[in-house]
Amino acid sequence: VFAYGTLCWWKLLSAMAVSWWLYNMTYYRLLDLGAVRFSDYDVAADPSCDRQPHWPIDWEALRLRVSGCVAFVDNLYVGEDTSVDGMAERMFKAAMKSASWATAGSHIEVDSRFSSYRDDCFLGVLAFHLCQFSGLLRLASVGDSDVVSWTKHWQALQFQLEVLLFHIQIPWSLVLHGRWMLGALLNRVSRAVEQADLAAGLRSRCDLADGPADAALLESSNEEGLLPMYIAEDFLSTHGDFKLYMEGRCPFGLAAAALSTAIYIQAGASTIPGYDTDKDKEVGRLLDTYMYPLLRVWEDRTPQFFFDLFASHWRIWKLLEILETEIALQRQAAAQPPPREPVRPAVPPPRVLFLSGGTVTFKWGSFTVRGRQFARGLRTLGPVVGADARVWNTGCARWCNRPRGSGEWSPAAIVHIKFPCACALRLWRHSVHIYDPVDVYTWRNRLVAGSPLRRMDAILVTTSLALCDLRGHPVLRAGANQSAHWLPFHHSNFMGRRKYTRPRQPVRVVGLQSAHRDGHLQKLFEDVTSGLEAGRTGVKFLRLDPKSRFLLSGGRVLSPQQTTSIYEQMCYLDVSFARASAGCSKDWWLCSRWRTGQRLVNLLAAGIPTVVWGDAGGHLDVVMASWPERASGELAQCRPHRRGSDASGVDALYPSELVVASDHEAKVALRALLQNASLRVQATHVGLRLADRFALPKIARHLARLLRRLIRRRAERAPSWRVPRSAAWRSIRRWTER
């Protein structure tokens, strides 16, 4: 009976140990309409975070601390006190000695429903957490009896890695270029998992699924997991077909062969025929080809993916560490630019919050552009010119009802997107409130005396004609506490994508990118091409549906990765059209004056020659180079569409023959684009200059200046400031007078 009871108890403990390693993947649900807060991570544009301002998080200093974290974790057992409590105390003291580390922790550990500085450097945040987790997991693996603490850190780490590998799907080449030593940190986590008491007697399920060829490959590896060069290359050529791993065979052996080959290529001992002579590009393409698909294959077949990956006898993270070290040594030998001096602002930048009064508005694509992207633009400008901007990625009622303690982050200005947030207007009376209706026009009938809209300090519009209409409105002219401002849409081509064919090459694809079918434009295209000579009949019409790429998010553009994908799809077009949408037919007079020219700006930013219908005010603002608003008083006189010029004084007007007013003129313009290569070149070059006026840094800088004026006006008007001016008042004066 005793033996039987002992056996049952052992089986129970074994089952409990296995359950600690189970993890349910959620990445396929993170891009749905309810999980926007895990989508605002921008990595591709700046993986090393060198372009980010040094305030409030000094990412460069944090990267240096992370590089030293590896040696610190390795030396935890060295010292007089080698107990768990003693090592934990030394780890805590070492972290608290660094001001940059403590500051980073205070700004990284914020409510996940905010988009903030944490979202601008995802690899840096992941390295910060890995540095903490690797030490804590190491302590837990040598005797910490608090199993709950162990699993808490382990579950948090798994979620971070899930976002990295499967949600954002960051290419492995970007991980290497980020210089965050993720391979070394993940290797320490792998060692901690192998030594954990809960892993005693357990094996990676992937190791159990090795084939005979995989077992032979493992025997040829050294203690660090590195394979001989000729064996790794031969395995890639004979076992590199992904179909071999669809029936349950472990793909980690092929991943180890790919990493080993990448190490030899980076060291100059090997190369891939037909690839670039640049070693970094060769290594990046090799890893991007193999690593994500192989991990994705095994993720479908196991409920404990991360345990299988970290506890495997295939030393994938050690190989990644060796590759990172080789790249770091080569970069040290090359000339490096001097580090930038951190900017320490004398006055903290203003705190700005973007939110919406709608229940689900934060899930819409327009909130991504006017909220999340605008906030990132303000943060990137730095503390001197920009602002400490955050975005609330859920309903505004939850923002108002959040529990707040002393020292809680509180906004000096609140931007209401699409719909006003009534509770924010009621509770934050001393803050500046700005209303950005975007493409919502029903509010115009509520702009009356006594309306909550009259409590807004400013209203933003997206066209110059809308600005004239609002500035002439009797309600705004009668009240001195409310103003109207023109803030057009920016283009989102942050990666500088260009159409795949050159302007002088023959046109092959004419079409538009839209979720709605436009039979009228297709009929117009067929009428034009039917009259061309036989050599031009190869031109085809194509409608690109952006929603088909984002089925998991309901067709909504939520993340920077989706935004880049939109432009990659757009670049298939050689010629396109910019025409007011069919939704404008219900209220054409208002829509033609107030609807933005965002689609036209996006097309021009990709270098695509476009036939433009000139019956929309937003289009005329773009082609006539009316933005930025000039100081000549033209808008005040309601003469917005005037001749513009670029910074060099050269005319920046779009070709007049491509701005049409009727279907007949549109046919003539399309025929000219198909037959005249010089016209396509002119439209491309002028379009790029016009789109540059609507770049995010320039629009965000204009918004930052507007915020300064509004905050100063509010501070001067508030009755509480009539007492002798305090230091806070002088700080606001110094900031707004820059």
C-alpha positions, 0 to 999 in steps of 0.5 A: 500500500505504501509503495502504491501510494508513493507511486500515485503521489509521484505520478501526481507530482509529475502531472503537475510539473508537466502542467506548469510548462503548458502554454496556450498561444493567443497570437492569432487573436491578438490582432482582432478588434479587442486586442489593439493594445498589443499591435502598436509595436514599431520595430522594422524602422528602428530595431536598435532604437538609435533614432529614438530620443534619449528621454525619458528612456536613454535606450543607448545607455540601457543597451549597455546595461543589458550587455553587462547583464549577461556577465552579471547573471553568469556571476550570480554564484560568485561571492561570499553569500551564495544563498538564494536570498543573498543572490537576489539581494545583490541582483536588486542592488545592482539594478537600482544603482543605475539611474537609466535602469530605474527610469526605464523600469518606471516607463516600461511597467505602465498600463498595457492599454496605453501606447507610450515610449514602451511601444517605440522600442519593442526589442529594448523592452524585451531585452529589459524583461529578459535581463530581469527574468533570466536572473529571477529564473536562475534564482528560482531554478536553484532552490526558490520554493515559491513555485507561483513566483517562478510560473509568473515570470515564466508565463510573462516571458512566454507572452513576450516571446509569442509577440516577438515570434508570431504576433509581430513576426519580426524577421530574425535579421532585425533581431541581429541588427538590433544589437540587444544581445537577445541570443545571449539572454535567451541562452541564459533563460534556456539554461535556467529552464534546464536546471529547474526542479519542475523540469526534472525528468521531462524532455522536449517533445521535439527531441523525441520527434527527431528522425534518424538523420536528425540523430546523426546530425546531433552527434556531429555537433560540439558542446555549444551545438555548432555543426561542422560547416560541410555537414550543416550545408549538406543537411540544408541541401538534403533536408531543407524541404519544409514538407519533410516536417509537416508530419510531426518530425522535429524541425529544430535540427534544420534550424540549427543547421541554418544557424551554423551555416549563418555563423560560417558565412558571417565569419567569411568561411562560407557563402551561398551561390547567387546571394549578395556579396554583403555578408549581413544580407546573406545571413539575414536572408538565410535566417528569414527563409528558415527560422520563422517557418520552422518554428511555426511548423512545430508550434502547431504540434505541441501545447508546450512550445516554449518549453520544447524550444528552451529545453531542447538538446538543439542549442538554438539560442547558444548558436544565436548568441555565437552569431551575435558575438561574431557580428558585434566583433566585426562592428567593433573593428569597423568605424562607429559613429560617435554616440549622441549626447542625451538631451536633458530638457530643462522643462518636462514636455507636456503630457498629451493623451489621445482617446475617443468617446466611442465604444469601439472607435479605438479599433478603427483604422482612422484612430491608428492614423490620427491617434497612435501614429500621431502620438509616436510622431510627437514622442519621436520629436524629443522632449524639447520640440515634441510631447510626452504623448500616450494613446488609450487603446480602449473605451474612454469610460475605462480611462475615466474610471481607472483608479489613480494614486498620487503621482499618476500620469495626468494629461495637460492636453486631451485630443478627442478623436472622432467622438468627444469623451464626455467624462474626460471633459467633465473630470479634466476641466483644467486640461486643454481639450481638442476635438479631431472629428476626422471624417465625422460630420454629424457634430456640425449640427450640435455646434450651438451655444450651450453644447458640450462641443463649446467646451473644446478649446480647439477643433481640428479639420483636414482641409483648407476649405473646412477651416474657412467654413469653421472660422466664419461660423457665427458660434466660433466668431462670437466666442474667444475661447475656441479656435479652428485649426487645419491639420491634414492627414499625413502619409504613412509610408514610413519605410519609403516603399516605391512602386516596383516599376520605373516611370519610364518603363511601359505601364502594365497595371492600372487600378486602385486600392480600395475595399469597394468595387468601382465599375465606373473606373473600370469602364473608363479604363476599358474605353481608353485601352480599347482605342490604343494600338495592339502593342498597348493591349497588355495593360490590365486593370486591377483592384487591390482589396486591402481588407483581404490581407487582414482577415484576423483584424476584420480588415482594419489596419491596426499595427505598423506591420499592417501599414507597411503591408498596405504600401507593399500591396499598393506598389503593384500599381503603375498608374492609379486614380484619386476620386471622391468615395461613393459615400460622399454622394449623400452630402456632396457639398459638405463632403467635397469641401471637408473630405481629406485627400489622404488616399492621394497623398499615400499614392504620391508617397509611393511614387505612383502617377495618379489621375486626380479628380479636382472636385474635392477640396482635399485633392486640391490642397495636395496638388496645389501645394496649399499646405503648410498654411502660409502667413500671407493671410490667404486662408483668413480671406477664404482663398486657400487654393493658391499656387504653392512652391517647395523650399527651393522656390521651384514650383511644386504644382502637380501636372495640370493635365492630370487634374480632371473635372469630368470623365472625358478629361479623365480619359484624356489624362489616362491615355497621356499617362499610358503613352507619355513616359516623360509625363509619368516621370514628372508626375512621380517626381513632383508627387514625391515632393508634394507628399514630403510636405505631409510627412509625419514629422512635419505634421507632428511638429505643427501639432506640437506648436499648436499644443504650445499655444493652446496650453499657454492660452488655457493657463493665462485664462484660468482663474487659478493663475491670477495669484502670484505666478508659481514655478509651475507657471514659469515652467509653462511659460518657458516651454511655450515660448520655445 
